[in-house]
Amino acid sequence: MTSPSQRATGSPATGPAAHAKTFATAALLTFACGMLVLIGYVMVGGFGFFLGLVGTVFGVLWWKDLHGTVFPKDIPAKSLVILAASAAALFGLAVAMA
């Protein structure tokens, strides 16, 4: 049984919608990191690959600092939309470079 003070703070969302958002976050974050490494490799070669990996590590650490965990159970829709837009922009850049 939870006290009213525990309910007021809010618990992580559960259910199909929360799980779908977490899955979308995992897929988009993985895709965006891969695109970052690919773009670095295409632009500069081996050193660009390394820079892409470094950028990916810093990006994931920033994401973790922002949300408390890499794949949060209760992610704001705004963060998911921004992540989707960023992944789409990186994909568009990779296509333009091909």
N, C-alpha and C positions, 0 to 999 in steps of 0.2 A: 504494500500500500504506500502511495506517495503522499507526502504532505503538500499543502497548497503552495508552499514556497518552492518546492521542487518542480511543480507543474508550471509555475510562473516563469521559471528560467528557460523552460523549453527543452525538449529532448530531441534527439535527431529524428528526422522524418523517417517513417517506415512505409512500406507498401510498394506497389509496382512503379509508381511515378518516381519515387526517390531512388529506387534501384535502377530505373531507366536513365535517370540523370547521372547517376554515378557511373554507369556503363558508358554513356556518351562522353563523360569527362575523361574516362580512362582511354577510350578510343581516340578522341580528339587530341588529347595531350600526347599520346604515343605517336600519332600521325604528324602533329606539328613538330615534335622533336626530330622525327625522321626526315621531314622536309628541310629542317634547318641544317642538318648534317649533309643532306644531298645537295642543297644549294651551295654550302661551303665547298664541297668537293668539286662541283661543276665549275665554280668560279676560280678557285685557286689550286685545286688538286689535293695532294696529301695533306698539306698544311691547312688548307681550308676544311678538310675533314676533321682535323684536330680542333680547329677553331669552332666548328659546328658542335663538336662534342662538349667543348668547354662552355659554349653558349647554352647548350641543352642542360648541362648540370646546373649552371647558374639560374636558368629559367625554372627548372623543377624546384630548386631550393627556394626561389622567390615565391613560387606558387604555394609551396608548403608553408612558408612563413605567413603568407596572406590568408590561408584557409585553415591552418593548424595541422593539416595532414595532406598528403598528396592527393588522395582520393576521398574527399569528405563525403559523409553520408547525407548531409543536408547542404548542398551547394546552392548558392543564390543563382537564380536564372540569369541575372546580368553577367555573372562570371562565365557561365556556360555560353552565352551569346557572344561575348567578347572572344572567348577561346575559339568558337566556331568561325568567327570572322577572321581571326588571326591565321587559323589553319587554312582557310580558303584563300587568303592573301598570299601565304607562302606557297600554296599549290599553284596559284596563278603565276607567281614569279617563276617557279620551276618550269611550268609549261612554256612561259614566254622565253625562257633561256634555252629550251630544247630545240 
